[in-house]
Amino acid sequence: MNTPVYAVLLACSLAVMAGCDQIESSSKQMLDTAANSAKQAIDDTHQAATKVLDEARQELSVLEPAQSSDKKESKSDKEI
């Protein structure tokens, strides 16, 4: 009589362990997916920030020569 009880207990514990392994692998897969999504979001944000920074630098490089020529003209006006 004890043998069938032990067999049932062993079978149940094996089923629980198998379920735990499945839960562990599912959790690991979800964490990997979340990590990849976060990495992609960070990469996209970095690319957008780099693009905006490059555009701002280009605008400043266009504006700086015009401002420096304005300053030269104002200096020449003061000298006269």
C-alpha positions as CSV (number, residue, x, y, z in Angstrom):
1,M,0.0,0.0,0.0
2,N,2.8,2.4,0.7
3,T,4.4,1.7,-2.7
4,P,1.5,3.2,-4.7
5,V,1.5,6.3,-2.4
6,Y,5.2,6.8,-3.0
7,A,4.8,6.3,-6.7
8,V,2.0,9.0,-6.8
9,L,4.1,11.4,-4.7
10,L,7.1,10.8,-6.9
11,A,5.0,11.4,-10.1
12,C,3.5,14.5,-8.6
13,S,6.9,15.9,-7.6
14,L,8.2,15.2,-11.1
15,A,5.2,17.0,-12.6
16,V,5.8,20.0,-10.4
17,M,9.5,20.1,-11.3
18,A,8.7,19.9,-15.0
19,G,6.1,22.7,-14.5
20,C,8.8,24.8,-12.7
21,D,11.2,24.2,-15.5
22,Q,8.6,25.4,-18.0
23,I,7.8,28.4,-15.9
24,E,11.5,29.2,-15.6
25,S,12.1,28.9,-19.4
26,S,9.0,31.1,-20.1
27,S,10.2,33.7,-17.6
28,K,13.6,33.7,-19.1
29,Q,12.2,34.2,-22.6
30,M,10.0,37.0,-21.4
31,L,13.0,38.7,-19.7
32,D,15.1,38.3,-22.9
33,T,12.3,39.9,-24.9
34,A,11.9,42.8,-22.5
35,A,15.7,43.3,-22.5
36,N,15.8,43.3,-26.3
37,S,12.9,45.8,-26.4
38,A,14.6,48.1,-23.9
39,K,17.9,47.9,-25.9
40,Q,16.1,48.7,-29.1
41,A,14.4,51.7,-27.4
42,I,17.7,53.0,-26.1
43,D,19.3,52.6,-29.5
44,D,16.4,54.4,-31.2
45,T,16.6,57.2,-28.7
46,H,20.4,57.5,-29.2
47,Q,20.0,57.7,-33.0
48,A,17.3,60.4,-32.7
49,A,19.4,62.4,-30.3
50,T,22.5,62.1,-32.5
51,K,20.5,63.2,-35.5
52,V,19.1,66.3,-33.7
53,L,22.6,67.1,-32.5
54,D,24.0,66.9,-36.0
55,E,21.2,69.1,-37.3
56,A,21.8,71.7,-34.6
57,R,25.6,71.7,-35.4
58,Q,24.9,72.2,-39.1
59,E,22.5,75.1,-38.3
60,L,25.1,76.7,-36.0
61,S,27.9,76.3,-38.6
62,V,25.7,78.1,-41.1
63,L,24.9,80.9,-38.7
64,E,28.4,81.4,-37.3
65,P,30.0,82.7,-40.5
66,A,27.2,85.2,-40.9
67,Q,27.5,86.4,-37.4
68,S,31.3,86.8,-37.6
69,S,31.0,88.8,-40.8
70,D,28.4,91.0,-39.0
71,K,30.9,91.6,-36.2
72,K,33.7,92.5,-38.6
73,E,31.4,95.1,-40.2
74,S,30.5,96.6,-36.8
75,K,34.2,96.8,-35.9
76,S,35.0,98.6,-39.1
77,D,32.2,101.0,-38.5
78,K,33.6,101.8,-35.0
79,E,37.1,102.4,-36.4
80,I,35.9,105.1,-38.8
